[in-house]
Amino acid sequence: MRKIMKLSPGQIAKALGGVVEQSVLDDEAQAAGVLARATFSVLTEPGDRFAGWLLARYPAVEVVETLQSDFDFRALLDGSARDQLSQLFGDTASLFAAARERWQPRLSFSAVEKALEAARRLGAQLIVPTHSHWPASISLLGEGAPHCLWVRGDTRVLPLVARALALVGSRLATSYGEMATTELVSVAVEKSLAIVSGGAYGIDAIAHRATLALDGFTVAVLAGGIDRLYPAGNLELLNKIGEQNILLTEQPPGASPTKWRFLQRNRLIAALGSATVVVEAGARSGALSTANHAIQIGRPVGAIPGRFDSPQSAGCHELIRRAHATLIATPEQAIDLALGSESEALSPFEDSLGAIETRLLDALGSRALTIENIAFKAGLTSAELSIGLGNLELRGLIRRRGAGWVKA
């Protein structure tokens, strides 16, 4: 593996050419920092708080150089930093060992080059927190914020997302959900609010299409790479958004849209929306994940009530019943929520599977994988694998096949 930060300024500029602004290429230090953050987007799974903590406190180049120097974090951190780490994460020795185990197999400049080349072919851009158009609200995610964003569209319009309504809901939208979404979008566009959603079937797609039809501004946040548009049935819509508005993701090109990445994608939707409104959601809808992320970062949440016997409204009713969301009876109330209300942070709902188990299931399929292959695909340590595999086996969701594991 070539030493990423040992590259010459010319090599760094060549790797980033066509993917960042010329002003970045003209500044050697800035270009190296952008490449280092691109490296971390390849190394880590979304929401890796230790990686976020490191990049928030130290130049990205120094952090990558530390990884290339046998992951000797002690050389990077002073005493006060180690004390802070202990308070946040507990045992630092275990933290460092786990980070090394997760990240080292992915530390490959060829993987970073491949991601940058794919972005270049698509005409996509790579932006980092120092970019003039980086969405400020991303900072609400703290250590869990993305290291960089891969964007299709004109990044100069990204500041429009400063006033935005996030609309999420069921993939199995009813005619009532479609009507409600369309009316919400109509009033939001009239009030010059951007519409943020996830590009999925159902409520997401209805929100994006209505915004485009009204010449509004919409952002679709993806769970996979900018070259892995999903779902396939929305390919035409997503390409249109990328041509006319904005597609963005924290995942590098080539990354698959897995369940874990969908769940983590939802935190970006919540952060980008000045408020999140759940239009329709079943009792276990992924839209509730977005609502919970919004609650945790102090963003207001609204929910539209439906018929009491409608399964597609069960999640909305539960949000309202538990006082986790404001009841939205008119489109104007949703706009008011986005422009002025505050929400008290509450604990998230419990999910049936934890983060480790979700990532393990994402990695597994019908072909048996060894422990080493699973660790690489899921970005987990051996200790996390042991716990997760045991839990999934007890639930009957996975089984052994020869020397490997498959989904049951």
C-alpha positions as CSV (number, residue, x, y, z in Angstrom):
1,M,0.0,0.0,0.0
2,R,1.3,3.4,-0.9
3,K,1.6,5.8,2.0
4,I,-1.4,8.1,1.5
5,M,0.1,11.1,3.2
6,K,3.6,10.5,1.6
7,L,2.2,11.4,-1.8
8,S,3.7,14.4,-3.5
9,P,1.5,17.5,-3.9
10,G,1.2,16.6,-7.6
11,Q,0.0,13.1,-6.9
12,I,-2.6,14.4,-4.4
13,A,-3.8,17.0,-6.9
14,K,-4.1,14.3,-9.6
15,A,-6.1,12.1,-7.3
16,L,-8.5,14.9,-6.4
17,G,-8.7,16.6,-9.8
18,G,-12.2,17.1,-11.1
19,V,-13.7,16.2,-7.7
20,V,-12.8,19.3,-5.7
21,E,-12.7,23.0,-6.5
22,Q,-9.5,24.4,-8.1
23,S,-8.9,26.6,-5.0
24,V,-8.4,23.3,-3.0
25,L,-5.9,21.9,-5.5
26,D,-4.0,25.2,-5.4
27,D,-3.5,24.8,-1.6
28,E,-1.2,21.9,-0.9
29,A,-2.2,21.6,2.8
30,Q,-5.9,21.9,2.1
31,A,-5.7,19.3,-0.7
32,A,-3.9,16.9,1.6
33,G,-6.6,17.4,4.3
34,V,-9.4,16.7,1.9
35,L,-7.7,13.5,0.7
36,A,-7.3,12.4,4.3
37,R,-11.0,12.9,5.0
38,A,-11.9,11.0,1.8
39,T,-9.7,8.2,3.2
40,F,-11.7,8.1,6.4
41,S,-14.9,7.9,4.5
42,V,-13.5,4.6,3.0
43,L,-12.1,3.4,6.3
44,T,-15.1,3.8,8.6
45,E,-18.8,2.9,8.8
46,P,-21.1,5.9,9.2
47,G,-21.5,7.2,12.8
48,D,-18.1,6.1,14.0
49,R,-17.8,8.5,17.0
50,F,-14.1,7.8,17.7
51,A,-13.2,8.6,14.2
52,G,-15.3,11.8,14.4
53,W,-13.7,12.7,17.7
54,L,-10.2,12.4,16.2
55,L,-11.0,14.4,13.1
56,A,-12.8,17.2,15.1
57,R,-9.6,17.7,17.3
58,Y,-6.7,17.0,15.0
59,P,-5.8,17.7,11.4
60,A,-7.0,14.8,9.2
61,V,-3.5,14.4,7.7
62,E,-2.0,13.9,11.2
63,V,-4.7,11.3,12.0
64,V,-4.1,9.3,8.8
65,E,-0.3,9.5,9.4
66,T,-0.9,8.0,12.8
67,L,-2.8,5.1,11.3
68,Q,0.1,4.5,8.9
69,S,2.5,4.6,11.9
70,D,1.2,1.4,13.3
71,F,-1.9,3.1,14.8
72,D,0.1,4.6,17.7
73,F,-2.6,6.9,19.0
74,R,-0.5,7.7,22.1
75,A,1.9,9.7,19.9
76,L,-1.0,11.8,18.8
77,L,-2.9,12.4,22.1
78,D,-1.7,14.5,25.0
79,G,-2.8,13.7,28.6
80,S,-5.9,15.9,28.6
81,A,-7.1,14.3,25.4
82,R,-6.7,10.8,26.8
83,D,-8.7,11.9,29.9
84,Q,-11.5,13.2,27.7
85,L,-11.5,10.0,25.7
86,S,-11.8,8.0,28.8
87,Q,-14.8,10.0,29.9
88,L,-16.5,9.6,26.6
89,F,-15.6,6.0,25.6
90,G,-14.2,4.3,28.7
91,D,-11.0,2.1,28.4
92,T,-8.8,3.8,25.9
93,A,-6.6,0.7,25.3
94,S,-9.6,-1.3,24.2
95,L,-10.8,1.7,22.1
96,F,-7.5,2.0,20.3
97,A,-7.3,-1.8,19.7
98,A,-10.8,-1.9,18.4
99,A,-10.2,1.0,16.0
100,R,-7.1,-0.7,14.7
101,E,-9.0,-3.9,14.1
102,R,-11.8,-2.2,12.3
103,W,-9.9,0.2,10.2
104,Q,-6.6,-1.4,9.3
105,P,-8.0,-3.9,6.7
106,R,-9.6,-1.0,4.8
107,L,-6.5,1.3,4.9
108,S,-5.8,1.2,1.1
109,F,-5.0,4.1,-1.1
110,S,-6.2,2.1,-4.2
111,A,-9.7,2.0,-2.6
112,V,-9.6,5.8,-2.1
113,E,-8.3,6.3,-5.7
114,K,-11.1,4.1,-7.0
115,A,-13.8,6.1,-5.2
116,L,-12.4,9.4,-6.4
117,E,-12.3,8.1,-10.0
118,A,-15.9,7.0,-9.8
119,A,-16.9,10.4,-8.5
120,R,-15.0,12.1,-11.3
121,R,-16.8,10.0,-14.0
122,L,-20.1,11.0,-12.5
123,G,-19.2,14.7,-12.2
124,A,-19.7,14.4,-8.5
125,Q,-18.0,16.7,-5.9
126,L,-16.3,15.9,-2.6
127,I,-16.8,18.5,0.1
128,V,-15.5,18.7,3.7
129,P,-16.5,20.8,6.7
130,T,-14.3,23.7,5.7
131,H,-16.1,24.0,2.4
132,S,-18.0,27.3,2.1
133,H,-21.2,25.5,1.3
134,W,-21.0,22.7,3.9
135,P,-24.4,22.5,5.6
136,A,-23.9,24.0,9.0
137,S,-26.6,21.9,10.7
138,I,-24.5,18.8,10.2
139,S,-22.5,19.9,13.3
140,L,-25.5,18.9,15.4
141,L,-24.4,15.3,15.0
142,G,-21.2,16.0,17.0
143,E,-18.7,13.2,16.9
144,G,-21.1,11.2,14.7
145,A,-21.0,13.7,11.9
146,P,-19.8,12.6,8.5
147,H,-16.1,13.1,7.6
148,C,-17.0,14.4,4.1
149,L,-19.9,14.5,1.7
150,W,-20.0,13.2,-1.9
151,V,-22.4,15.4,-3.9
152,R,-24.1,15.3,-7.3
153,G,-25.4,18.7,-8.3
154,D,-24.3,22.3,-7.9
155,T,-22.9,22.6,-4.4
156,R,-23.5,26.4,-4.6
157,V,-27.2,25.8,-3.9
158,L,-26.5,23.7,-0.8
159,P,-27.0,26.8,1.5
160,L,-30.7,26.6,0.5
161,V,-31.0,23.6,2.9
162,A,-30.6,26.0,5.8
163,R,-34.4,26.4,5.7
164,A,-35.7,22.9,5.1
165,L,-38.5,20.5,5.9
166,A,-37.6,16.8,6.1
167,L,-40.5,14.7,4.9
168,V,-40.3,11.0,5.6
169,G,-42.8,8.1,5.8
170,S,-43.9,4.7,4.7
171,R,-42.7,3.1,1.4
172,L,-46.3,1.8,1.1
173,A,-48.0,5.2,1.0
174,T,-51.7,5.4,0.8
175,S,-53.7,7.9,-1.3
176,Y,-54.1,9.9,1.9
177,G,-50.4,9.9,2.5
178,E,-49.8,11.0,-1.1
179,M,-52.3,13.8,-0.7
180,A,-50.9,15.0,2.6
181,T,-47.3,14.9,1.3
182,T,-48.2,16.9,-1.9
183,E,-50.0,19.6,0.2
184,L,-47.1,19.9,2.6
185,V,-44.6,20.3,-0.3
186,S,-46.9,22.9,-2.0
187,V,-46.9,25.1,1.1
188,A,-43.3,24.5,1.9
189,V,-42.1,25.5,-1.6
190,E,-44.4,28.6,-1.5
191,K,-42.6,29.6,1.7
192,S,-39.2,28.9,0.1
193,L,-38.3,25.9,2.2
194,A,-36.2,23.1,0.8
195,I,-37.5,19.5,1.0
196,V,-35.2,16.9,2.3
197,S,-35.9,13.1,2.1
198,G,-34.3,9.8,1.4
199,G,-35.2,9.0,-2.2
200,A,-37.0,5.8,-1.3
201,Y,-40.4,4.5,-2.6
202,G,-43.6,5.9,-1.1
203,I,-43.6,9.2,0.8
204,D,-39.9,10.0,0.0
205,A,-40.5,9.8,-3.8
206,I,-43.8,11.6,-3.6
207,A,-42.1,14.5,-1.8
208,H,-39.2,14.7,-4.3
209,R,-41.5,14.5,-7.3
210,A,-43.9,17.2,-6.0
211,T,-41.0,19.5,-5.2
212,L,-39.5,19.1,-8.7
213,A,-42.9,19.7,-10.3
214,L,-43.3,22.9,-8.4
215,D,-39.7,24.1,-9.3
216,G,-38.7,23.9,-5.6
217,F,-35.4,22.7,-4.2
218,T,-35.0,19.1,-3.0
219,V,-32.2,17.1,-1.5
220,A,-32.1,13.3,-1.6
221,V,-29.8,11.7,1.0
222,L,-28.5,8.3,-0.1
223,A,-27.5,5.3,2.0
224,G,-24.9,4.0,-0.5
225,G,-22.4,5.5,-2.8
226,I,-23.3,8.3,-5.2
227,D,-22.9,5.7,-8.0
228,R,-25.2,3.2,-6.3
229,L,-28.6,4.8,-6.7
230,Y,-31.3,2.9,-4.8
231,P,-34.0,1.8,-5.2
232,A,-33.7,0.9,-8.9
233,G,-37.3,1.8,-9.5
234,N,-36.5,5.4,-8.6
235,L,-33.4,5.6,-10.8
236,E,-35.0,8.1,-13.2
237,L,-36.2,10.3,-10.3
238,L,-32.8,10.2,-8.5
239,N,-30.9,11.1,-11.7
240,K,-33.2,14.0,-12.2
241,I,-32.6,15.2,-8.7
242,G,-28.9,14.9,-9.3
243,E,-29.2,17.0,-12.5
244,Q,-31.5,19.7,-11.2
245,N,-31.0,19.7,-7.4
246,I,-28.8,17.7,-5.0
247,L,-28.0,14.1,-4.3
248,L,-25.6,13.6,-1.3
249,T,-24.1,10.8,0.8
250,E,-21.3,10.3,3.3
251,Q,-20.6,6.9,1.7
252,P,-17.8,6.7,-0.9
253,P,-18.6,5.6,-4.5
254,G,-19.0,1.9,-4.7
255,A,-20.5,1.5,-1.2
256,S,-23.6,-0.7,-1.0
257,P,-26.8,0.7,0.6
258,T,-27.1,-1.7,3.6
259,K,-29.6,-1.6,6.4
260,W,-27.1,-0.1,8.8
261,R,-26.2,2.6,6.4
262,F,-29.9,3.3,5.8
263,L,-30.4,3.7,9.5
264,Q,-27.4,6.0,9.8
265,R,-28.5,7.9,6.6
266,N,-31.6,8.9,8.6
267,R,-29.5,11.0,11.0
268,L,-28.4,13.2,8.1
269,I,-32.0,13.7,7.0
270,A,-32.8,14.7,10.5
271,A,-29.9,17.1,10.8
272,L,-30.5,18.8,7.4
273,G,-34.2,19.4,8.1
274,S,-35.1,22.4,10.2
275,A,-38.0,20.1,11.3
276,T,-38.9,16.5,10.4
277,V,-42.5,15.5,9.7
278,V,-43.5,11.9,9.5
279,V,-46.4,11.7,7.1
280,E,-47.2,8.0,7.3
281,A,-45.4,5.3,9.2
282,G,-46.1,1.8,10.3
283,A,-45.3,0.6,13.8
284,R,-41.8,-0.4,12.8
285,S,-41.2,2.0,9.9
286,G,-37.7,3.3,9.2
287,A,-39.2,6.8,9.2
288,L,-39.4,6.5,13.0
289,S,-35.6,6.2,13.0
290,T,-35.4,9.6,11.4
291,A,-37.8,11.0,13.9
292,N,-35.7,9.6,16.8
293,H,-32.5,11.1,15.4
294,A,-34.2,14.5,15.1
295,I,-35.3,14.2,18.7
296,Q,-31.9,13.3,19.9
297,I,-30.3,16.4,18.3
298,G,-33.0,18.7,19.4
299,R,-34.7,19.2,16.0
300,P,-38.5,19.5,16.1
301,V,-40.6,16.5,15.0
302,G,-44.2,16.5,13.7
303,A,-46.5,13.7,12.8
304,I,-49.7,13.6,10.7
305,P,-52.5,11.6,12.2
306,G,-54.5,9.1,10.1
307,R,-57.4,6.8,10.6
308,F,-57.1,5.0,13.9
309,D,-57.4,1.6,12.1
310,S,-54.7,2.4,9.5
311,P,-51.5,0.4,9.8
312,Q,-49.6,3.0,7.9
313,S,-50.4,5.6,10.6
314,A,-49.6,3.5,13.6
315,G,-46.1,4.9,14.0
316,C,-47.4,8.5,13.7
317,H,-50.0,7.8,16.3
318,E,-47.4,6.4,18.7
319,L,-45.1,9.4,18.2
320,I,-48.0,11.7,19.1
321,R,-49.3,9.5,22.0
322,R,-45.9,9.5,23.6
323,A,-45.5,13.3,23.1
324,H,-42.4,12.7,20.9
325,A,-44.0,14.6,18.0
326,T,-46.3,17.6,17.5
327,L,-49.6,16.7,15.9
328,I,-49.7,18.3,12.4
329,A,-53.2,19.1,11.3
330,T,-52.4,21.6,8.5
331,P,-49.5,22.2,6.2
332,E,-49.0,25.6,7.8
333,Q,-48.4,23.9,11.2
334,A,-45.5,22.0,9.6
335,I,-44.0,25.2,8.3
336,D,-44.3,26.8,11.7
337,L,-42.6,23.8,13.2
338,A,-39.7,24.2,10.8
339,L,-39.3,27.9,11.2
340,G,-39.7,28.4,14.9
341,S,-40.4,25.6,17.2
342,E,-38.0,23.6,19.4
343,S,-38.1,20.0,20.4
344,E,-37.0,18.4,23.7
345,A,-34.5,15.6,23.3
346,L,-36.0,12.2,24.2
347,S,-34.7,8.7,24.3
348,P,-35.0,6.8,21.0
349,F,-37.2,3.8,20.5
350,E,-35.6,0.4,20.9
351,D,-35.0,-1.5,17.7
352,S,-35.3,-5.2,17.5
353,L,-31.7,-5.5,16.5
354,G,-28.6,-3.7,17.8
355,A,-26.1,-1.9,15.6
356,I,-23.6,-4.8,15.7
357,E,-26.3,-7.4,14.7
358,T,-27.6,-5.1,11.9
359,R,-24.2,-4.7,10.4
360,L,-23.5,-8.4,10.6
361,L,-26.7,-9.3,8.8
362,D,-25.9,-6.7,6.1
363,A,-22.6,-8.5,5.5
364,L,-24.0,-12.0,5.4
365,G,-25.9,-13.7,2.6
366,S,-26.3,-17.2,1.2
367,R,-22.6,-17.7,0.6
368,A,-20.6,-18.8,3.6
369,L,-18.2,-16.1,4.9
370,T,-15.3,-16.6,7.2
371,I,-14.8,-14.6,10.4
372,E,-12.1,-12.5,8.7
373,N,-14.3,-11.7,5.7
374,I,-17.3,-10.8,7.9
375,A,-15.1,-8.5,10.0
376,F,-13.8,-6.7,6.8
377,K,-17.3,-6.3,5.3
378,A,-19.0,-5.1,8.5
379,G,-16.1,-3.1,9.9
380,L,-16.3,-4.8,13.3
381,T,-13.8,-6.1,15.8
382,S,-13.4,-9.7,16.9
383,A,-15.1,-9.0,20.2
384,E,-18.0,-7.3,18.5
385,L,-18.3,-10.3,16.1
386,S,-18.4,-12.8,18.9
387,I,-21.2,-10.9,20.6
388,G,-23.2,-10.2,17.4
389,L,-22.8,-13.7,15.9
390,G,-23.9,-15.3,19.2
391,N,-27.0,-13.0,19.4
392,L,-28.0,-13.7,15.8
393,E,-27.5,-17.4,16.2
394,L,-29.7,-17.5,19.3
395,R,-32.4,-15.7,17.3
396,G,-32.1,-18.2,14.5
397,L,-31.2,-15.5,12.0
398,I,-27.8,-17.0,11.0
399,R,-26.3,-20.5,11.0
400,R,-22.9,-22.1,10.5
401,R,-21.9,-23.6,7.2
402,G,-18.5,-25.3,7.2
403,A,-16.0,-22.8,8.4
404,G,-18.2,-19.9,7.8
405,W,-21.6,-18.3,8.5
406,V,-24.7,-17.6,6.3
407,K,-28.1,-16.1,6.8
408,A,-30.6,-18.7,8.0
